Amino acid sequence: MSIKEDIPAIFLDKVSPRGFEAIQKTKDFVNDYCIPADEIYFSQISTDPARRWKEIPPIIETLKAKARELGLWNMFLSKHYKEGPQYTNLEYGLMARYLGRAHTAPEATNTSAPDTGNMELLAKYGSPYQKQKYLQPLLDGKIRSAFLMTEKGVSSSNALNMGCTAKKNSRGNYVLNGVKWFASGAGDPRCAVWLVMCKTDNNAKKPYQNHTVLCLDAKKALATGKAKLVRPLHVIGYDDAPHGHCEIQFNDYEVSSEEMPNAVLAGVSRGFELIQSRLGPGRIHHCMRAIGTGEFALLKIAHRANYRLIFGKPMKERESFLNKFAQSRIDINRCLLLVLNAAHKIDISNAKQAQKEIAMAKIETPRTISDILDWGIQVYGAEGVSQDTELARLYALNRTLRLADGPDEAHLAQLARNEAKKFPEVDDFFAHVEQQRSKL
């Protein structure tokens, strides 16, 4: 089947011939290499606590070599970045749809979160030193990174609540104090850089200028003992080793004088600007991978229905099953249109102009896919919640997307406030209707 049959007709003329080729290659790479490799990947993760967080499954390097051979590398870096292959957000979104079908696919193509967002920040705002030390190795897939933003005990969807501080001492060096957690990727032994959102000022009149993103050498910080990786946090029972979602504590950690000249990313007090720049396209990436997850779940569900008998009749012949399957297909396509529309809006304007479209996609997609995964688990019965299918792990991962990059409620509230601003226009509309009626 042609790749064009997978793409909504309204977007076909927005994809370049080069884009079509890359989307087809991505689909084939995921189906032929990554999905078969997933089981091998998980079998290669050590159950020995002493080794679990120190070793990377060897299969991932095999996949990365194949991806680079195919030219499937750093596809997320859009036409706005000279460091990448410069596909549009729409074209990469269509690739991410397939990357979401396999656990290994994002890392194999160097398109894993949080590295994607961190690379975009470093490419856009990084100093020559930061680009040389961190961005280039990240682009080459030689190191990993983490973004330290969320904090324990506060509503971190509003960064104004964050309390991790970075204050200058008498030597002019920043000293960090506070606790960050759910720092995805921080458990990886290859993690070499942390981007840390800190409070560097306390100006009540300009609260959105109180925060700064610091670019820190993770291994040097941990070596001091003043920055401590406390523990990996579990996500519905999964520790996601060796990647991890970690709690990190700063106790008077002083950025060295050697590191200080290059510790600030973009500039002091620009933290909010940076996180908004980072999160816009990232939400599209998450949503498109989630759609791929949902489509993979439907493949698993159909496979189960082909063989499962319900009172002597195959499940695939049950009307209730077929109706639910058809509705799930509709639901996925609805999300697909929302996300691709948001991606295209970013392409023709920017993430800020596409705020409404991004919000709608971010709200609707993870919860829709969670419902489909939940149904898939039900179709498989007890096997669905076990390690013998991917569905339980996929459900745990997808469920977190309703919290990551802002919870549903935050996006709904922002969308509602923006829509409410248009309410007075409704009165004008109906006044115009009355006026026109009087003329008839």
Summary of the structure (lengths in Angstrom):
residues: 440
radius of gyration: 23.2
end to end distance: 55.0
largest distance: 82.7
contacts: 1460
relative contact order: 0.10
helix: 56%
strand: 14%
